[in-house]
Amino acid sequence: MSSTIETIKLNYGQDGCFEIDLPRDEIRLVHYGPRSVDSVTEATQEALANPIEFPQVELAVIPDDRVVIALDAETPSANTVLDVLLRRLESAGVDIGQLTIVVSRDETTDEAPALLLSNEFKDRVQIACPDPADEDQFRYLASTAGGERIYLADPVIDADVLFTIGVIAFDPLLGYRGTNSVFYPGLSNQETIQKTRGQGHRELSPEDARPLRDTVDEIGWLLGTQFSLQVIPSDDQQPAMVLAGAADAVFNKGKELLTDAWRISLDRRSDTVVIAVRANEGEDPWQATAQALKLGRSLVSHEGRLVLLTQLKSQPGPGIRLLSQFGSPSDAVGHLRESAPDDMQDALQFADAADWARVYLLSELDADFVEGLHCIPLENEAEAVRLLSFETDVIFINSPRYTFAEILS
């Protein structure tokens, strides 16, 4: 009896849609994230009306409080979530003109992220984006239990009431990103940011002890942070759910929801993995591709096929370009670590994946350039369809940015 044919659709780039029909018994897994909420405004209002293990936000402030909101700029729909919270705080008597939103600079561009607040607030709210290189913008908070001296941005230190807004997601260094991770290292000085850079540990699960996560939670305790507003991301990188309430309770609930939606646990690797790489406007498509390579590396068999669907067309950073100067990906690793370009981590992901598997790259780049990155170029979607038509046991991932995958055996 012939197998039922299943149609798979994967969204990639900014407007690409890859479609393929395969027998169901040749498909190992198709993973999509959760759908986004119909209204971010209503979801945020609902979260604030029903906070987890904490009174409603009006009871957390008094009109004269110096209120500071520490914002993770990568929070999906951050502007809408912010607007809803600001309206709620203003209705509680908070002087919005004295409120400060503090956000870290983009590590890649060293620029302040664009916050598109509504006309209601954009000219009234103070926005602070401290320069990590300017030591005068940071002050000593305290020393951790391990003896580390913590320096944070002035507005955070000066706050009477401190709120956090962020996204709960898997993180290679923290295990889990969210709540208190907005403070550190992003809102600390240059020395701290450089010291905490790293690649993460492939052998660790998100639940394993992470010294950096312990540090950020200790910082949250030292600051007296209580209330947090956090987003669980959707498949199209919008909010799938909004949580509000006590920081610890929100973080614990968020981790449960994240695991249900974005964690893949399998008993073995697959010979063929296909990943659709999205890149929203303003995001670095090469960084998104490197993240997808890391995910694929954790799922594909040694010397298997790792197929990336992208719309890459811009030139990468110096680290990724450096790969083309070496005969094999592994030969470039030492030079990358020695020169430490800004995109070193992305370049290392390219090198690691290309050294482990055969990487096929659909892009708008020149084929010779792709081959220089130790990848096999795919000229169009039809080539990808032909390649996959003869494969079995295929894994498809529609949205790799928030996905964590593990092989249990």
C-alpha positions in Angstrom: 0.0 0.0 0.0 1.4 3.4 -1.0 2.0 6.0 1.7 -0.2 9.1 2.1 1.4 12.1 0.5 1.9 15.1 2.8 2.5 18.7 1.7 5.1 20.5 3.7 5.4 24.3 3.6 8.3 26.2 5.1 8.6 30.0 5.3 12.1 31.4 4.8 13.9 34.7 4.4 11.4 37.6 4.4 8.9 36.3 1.9 10.1 32.9 0.7 7.8 29.8 0.9 9.2 26.4 0.2 6.7 23.6 -0.6 7.3 19.9 -1.1 5.1 16.8 -1.3 6.6 13.7 0.3 5.2 10.3 1.3 4.4 10.5 5.0 6.5 7.5 5.9 9.6 9.3 4.5 9.1 12.2 7.0 10.6 11.9 10.5 9.4 15.1 11.9 7.9 18.5 10.9 8.2 21.1 13.6 6.3 24.3 13.7 6.2 26.7 16.7 2.9 27.8 18.3 0.6 30.3 16.5 0.7 34.0 17.4 -2.0 35.6 19.5 -4.7 37.4 17.6 -4.1 40.7 19.5 -0.8 41.5 21.3 -2.6 44.4 23.1 -5.4 42.2 24.4 -3.0 39.4 25.4 -0.8 41.9 27.4 -3.9 43.4 29.0 -5.1 40.0 30.0 -1.7 39.1 31.5 -1.6 42.3 33.5 -5.2 41.8 34.7 -4.3 38.3 35.9 -0.7 38.4 37.2 1.0 35.2 38.5 1.6 35.1 42.2 1.6 38.9 42.4 -0.9 41.8 42.9 -2.0 43.8 39.9 0.6 46.3 38.8 -1.2 49.3 40.2 -0.6 47.9 43.7 3.2 47.7 43.1 3.7 51.4 42.6 2.9 54.8 44.2 2.8 58.0 42.2 6.1 59.4 43.4 8.1 56.2 42.6 11.0 56.5 40.2 9.9 53.7 37.8 12.4 52.0 35.5 11.6 49.4 32.8 14.5 47.2 31.8 13.7 46.0 28.3 15.1 43.2 26.2 15.0 44.7 22.8 14.6 41.3 21.1 11.2 40.9 22.8 8.6 40.1 20.1 6.2 43.0 19.7 8.1 44.9 22.4 6.6 48.3 21.4 3.1 47.1 21.8 3.8 45.3 25.1 5.5 48.5 26.4 2.5 50.7 25.4 0.1 48.6 27.3 2.2 48.6 30.4 2.8 52.4 30.2 -1.0 53.0 30.0 -1.5 50.8 33.0 1.2 52.6 35.0 -0.2 56.0 34.0 -3.6 55.0 35.2 -2.0 54.1 38.5 -0.8 57.7 38.9 2.8 57.2 37.7 4.3 60.3 36.1 5.2 58.9 32.7 7.5 61.9 32.1 9.7 60.7 35.0 9.7 57.0 33.9 12.8 55.6 32.2 13.1 52.7 29.7 16.6 51.3 29.8 17.7 49.1 26.9 21.1 47.7 25.9 22.9 48.4 22.7 23.0 46.0 19.8 26.3 44.0 20.2 26.8 43.8 16.5 26.2 47.4 15.5 26.8 49.1 18.8 23.7 51.2 18.2 20.5 51.8 20.2 17.6 49.7 19.1 14.7 51.5 17.5 11.7 51.7 19.9 8.6 52.7 18.0 6.4 53.8 20.9 3.0 55.2 20.1 2.4 58.9 19.7 0.9 58.8 23.1 4.3 58.1 24.7 7.2 58.6 22.3 7.9 62.2 23.3 7.1 61.8 27.0 9.1 58.7 28.1 12.9 58.9 28.8 14.9 56.2 27.0 18.4 55.3 28.2 20.8 53.2 26.1 24.1 53.2 28.1 27.3 53.0 26.2 29.3 50.1 27.6 32.6 51.9 26.8 31.7 54.9 29.0 32.5 53.8 32.6 30.8 57.0 33.9 27.4 55.5 32.9 27.7 52.6 35.3 27.9 52.2 39.0 28.8 49.5 41.5 25.8 47.6 42.7 27.3 44.9 45.0 29.5 41.8 44.9 27.9 38.5 44.3 28.3 35.5 46.6 31.2 34.4 44.5 33.0 37.7 44.9 32.3 39.2 41.5 31.8 43.0 41.5 28.7 44.0 39.6 28.4 47.3 37.7 25.1 48.3 36.1 23.7 51.3 34.3 22.8 54.3 36.4 19.0 54.2 35.8 18.8 50.6 37.0 20.7 51.4 40.2 18.6 54.5 40.9 15.1 52.9 40.4 12.6 52.8 43.2 10.5 50.3 41.3 12.0 48.1 38.6 10.0 46.2 35.9 11.5 43.8 33.4 10.1 43.1 29.9 11.7 40.3 27.8 11.4 37.0 26.0 11.7 33.6 27.5 13.8 31.5 25.2 16.5 28.8 25.2 20.0 30.3 25.4 23.4 28.6 24.9 25.1 30.3 27.8 22.2 30.9 30.2 20.2 27.7 29.6 17.1 29.9 29.6 16.9 33.6 28.7 14.3 35.8 30.4 13.4 38.0 33.3 16.7 38.9 35.1 18.9 38.2 32.1 17.9 41.6 30.7 20.3 43.2 33.3 23.5 41.3 32.8 25.7 41.5 30.9 23.8 43.8 28.5 23.3 46.7 30.9 26.8 46.4 32.3 30.2 47.8 31.1 32.4 46.7 28.3 34.7 44.6 30.4 31.8 42.6 31.7 30.3 42.1 28.2 33.6 40.8 26.8 34.2 38.6 29.8 30.8 36.8 29.4 31.0 36.2 25.7 31.2 32.5 24.9 29.9 29.7 22.7 28.0 27.7 25.2 28.3 24.0 25.8 26.7 21.5 23.4 26.6 18.8 26.0 24.6 20.8 28.5 20.8 20.8 28.6 18.9 24.0 29.5 18.2 22.7 33.0 21.9 22.1 33.8 23.6 24.4 36.2 24.8 27.6 34.5 27.0 30.0 36.5 25.9 33.0 34.4 22.2 32.2 35.0 22.9 32.0 38.7 24.6 35.4 38.5 21.8 37.2 36.7 19.2 35.8 39.2 21.4 37.0 42.1 21.5 40.4 40.5 17.7 40.4 40.2 17.5 39.7 43.9 20.1 42.4 44.8 18.0 44.9 42.8 14.8 43.9 44.5 13.1 43.1 41.1 9.7 41.7 41.6 7.4 42.3 38.6 8.1 40.9 35.2 6.3 40.9 31.8 7.5 38.2 29.5 6.7 36.9 26.0 6.6 33.3 24.8 7.5 33.5 21.0 5.4 32.2 18.2 6.3 30.4 15.0 6.3 33.7 13.1 8.4 35.4 15.8 5.5 37.2 17.4 4.0 36.6 20.8 2.3 33.3 21.3 1.6 34.1 24.9 2.2 37.0 27.4 2.9 36.4 31.1 3.0 38.9 33.9 3.6 38.7 37.6 6.2 37.8 40.1 9.5 37.3 38.3 10.3 33.9 39.6 6.8 32.5 39.0 6.7 34.0 35.5 10.1 32.5 34.7 9.1 29.0 35.9 5.8 29.1 34.0 7.5 30.4 30.9 10.0 27.6 30.9 7.2 25.1 31.0 5.5 26.7 28.1 8.7 27.1 26.1 9.5 23.4 26.6 6.1 22.3 25.3 6.3 24.5 22.3 10.0 24.7 21.2 11.9 21.7 22.5 12.5 18.7 20.3 13.7 15.5 22.0 14.6 12.5 19.7 16.2 9.1 20.2 18.6 9.4 17.3 19.9 11.7 14.6 18.6 11.9 11.0 20.5 11.7 7.8 18.7 14.7 6.4 17.6 17.9 8.1 15.9 20.8 6.4 15.7 24.2 8.1 14.0 27.3 6.9 15.8 30.4 8.0 13.8 33.6 8.5 15.2 37.0 8.9 12.9 39.8 9.8 13.7 43.4 8.7 16.5 44.8 10.8 17.8 41.4 11.8 21.2 40.0 10.8 20.4 37.2 8.3 23.9 35.7 8.8 23.4 35.5 12.5 20.0 33.8 11.9 21.7 31.3 9.5 24.4 30.6 12.1 21.8 29.8 14.7 20.1 27.5 12.2 23.3 25.7 11.5 23.9 25.1 15.2 20.4 23.6 15.5 20.9 21.4 12.5 24.3 20.3 13.8 22.5 18.9 16.8 20.1 16.9 14.7 21.9 15.7 11.6 24.0 12.5 11.4 27.7 12.8 10.8 28.2 13.4 7.0 24.5 13.7 6.6 22.7 16.4 4.6 21.9 19.7 6.3 19.8 21.8 4.0 19.3 25.5 4.8 16.7 27.6 3.0 17.6 31.3 3.1 17.5 34.5 1.1 21.0 35.5 2.0 22.4 38.1 -0.4 24.4 40.5 1.6 28.1 40.0 2.4 28.8 38.4 5.8 31.2 39.7 8.5 34.9 39.2 8.5 34.8 35.9 10.5 32.6 34.1 8.0 34.6 35.5 5.1 37.7 34.1 6.7 36.4 30.6 6.2 37.1 30.8 2.5 40.8 31.2 3.1 41.2 27.7 4.4 41.0 24.3 2.8 38.7 22.9 5.5 36.4 24.4 8.1 38.4 23.0 11.0 41.6 24.7 9.8 39.9 28.1 10.3 38.9 27.6 13.9 42.2 28.5 15.5 42.6 31.6 13.4 39.0 32.7 14.3 39.7 32.4 18.0 43.0 34.2 17.7 41.6 37.2 15.6 38.2 37.2 17.5 36.2 39.2 14.8 32.8 40.5 15.9 31.0 37.7 14.1 33.4 35.0 15.6 30.6 33.0 17.1 28.6 32.9 13.9 31.7 31.9 11.9 32.4 29.1 14.4 28.9 27.7 13.9 29.5 27.7 10.1 32.8 25.9 10.6 31.4 23.4 13.1 28.4 22.5 10.9 30.4 22.2 7.7 33.0 20.0 9.4 30.3 17.7 10.7 27.8 17.4 7.8 27.3 18.3 4.1 25.7 21.7 4.2 23.4 22.7 1.3 22.6 26.4 1.1 19.8 27.9 -0.9 20.5 31.6 -1.2 20.9 34.5 -3.5 24.7 34.5 -3.2 27.2 33.6 -5.9 27.8 29.9 -6.1 31.5 30.2 -5.9 31.2 32.3 -2.8 29.0 29.6 -1.2 31.5 26.9 -2.1 34.2 29.0 -0.4 32.2 28.7 2.8 32.5 24.9 2.5 28.8 24.6 1.6 27.1 23.2 -1.5 25.0 25.9 -3.3 21.4 25.3 -4.3 20.4 27.6 -7.1 16.7 27.5 -6.6 13.9 25.7 -4.7 13.5 23.1 -7.5 17.1 21.9 -6.8 16.2 21.5 -3.2 13.0 19.6 -4.1 15.0 17.2 -6.3 17.6 16.6 -3.6 14.9 15.8 -1.0 12.8 13.6 -3.3 15.2 10.7 -2.8 15.7 11.1 0.9 13.9 9.3 3.8 13.6 10.0 7.5 13.7 13.7 6.9 13.4 16.3 9.7 11.8 19.7 8.7 12.1 22.8 11.0 10.1 25.8 10.1 11.4 28.3 12.7 14.8 27.5 14.1 15.4 30.7 16.1 13.7 29.6 19.3 14.0 25.8 18.8 16.1 23.6 21.1 16.9 20.1 20.0 18.4 17.2 21.8 19.3 13.5 21.1 18.4 11.5 24.2 20.4 8.3 23.4 
